[in-house]
């Protein structure tokens, strides 16, 4: 029988702390209680758990996350999303809906999605946010279990990601890979890269960032190709194409850490993201 | 049936217009003298050229195949088809939605700006030629900065207005987009005119195949799979010296 996991999380700021005021969970999805880390007492950190160990064909996971005004939340995926082979042509699907009210701030720290041989996966993520809210969102797509020589042996991988800021579509990023029908190694596709990393940073602070500097820093790593682009002056997208997962994760963590620092600076007239910051 | 503007500037200033004249006008739109500035855009290809990854005719064809199948054919060409249909149905809300998706899907800033620049020049060039309530409304919202003016959307609207068959609209859009890229490569690599002609000739079956695929596809089939081209387009912004705007 297929699993239909559900996780509905509702956060609200109360007395200078963000609380998880509603939590509906349906197996195999589960959320930890909110944790308050020493250095960020106002932010609620919640671990997202998947107790089944992986998705099989026909499984469906659904996340619905709502941050009320000025809620500050960090969501951390506890483990990689493993997608097992589909022998009945059915997909494993994951749907994430996020709503951020004015002044809310959400970080989503990802683990890789790993589609095994013959797997079929469809992911659909929609973020709806206000102009004054902040999003730091990561995604990592793996080619399969690389160490078992299982790269790009899945049947289907679809992922659609969209960000809407008060009625304006800021980013629309659909990927549809069918490795049997499309040689992903050909010029212009993934070429020699195996891993895809994406980081989205949407914040009122984006206009003050030195994008050229970020681009230059991204060129320092030998195991990844990376670049940054601006989204209508309201957001940044950084994309990595990498041969080494750990090098890419390290790079993504470094950039996340720097964006967090930028976000925490309370002075609106903040300095550019210069060498003292990144 | 479209109505031409009663304007001495109009080169097609005759009463009524038949299919052959629409066909001639379609050729005119794709003439290199038609000022939409495609010769200034490489949509990321210049990064490949500067990295010495396109040096031969075959490398250019390989690059164009990916660009055609996994960028144009899964993005702009579907939007040409959708906007042609929406214009035929006079569905302005749908056109606004398609504009939004077109803008948001071009993640690399320079590709987004390039599409808008070509769209603006296309709109300014065609607007004095033909009378159309839909184009008037589009122009009004464009002037009010409610719409960005992406080339693919405007091409769909205008070819619908000209009663150009939807499949022909997609086919000619793909042809002229690939042709523009090859002409730019001929100049930038450089490759020579004969290599350019041969490369384009070899691309023709793929253009037809992609058109057929687009006709069977919907918005659900839109995808952004040419990730290395997208990255080249992002990196183009930071190149030291450049021949092209994107």
Interface residues (C-beta under 8 A of the other chain):
Chain A: X162 X163 X168 X169 X170 X171 X172 X173 X174 X175 X176 X177 X182 X186 X187 X188 X189 X190 X191 X193 X196 X212 X215 X216 X225 X226 X227 X228 X229 X230 X231 X237 X239 X241
Chain B: X48 X53 X59 X62 X63 X65 X66 X67 X69 X70 X71 X74 X100 X101 X103 X104 X105 X107 X108 X109 X221 X222 X223 X224 X225 X226 X227 X228 X229 X230 X231 X232 X234 X235 X237 X238
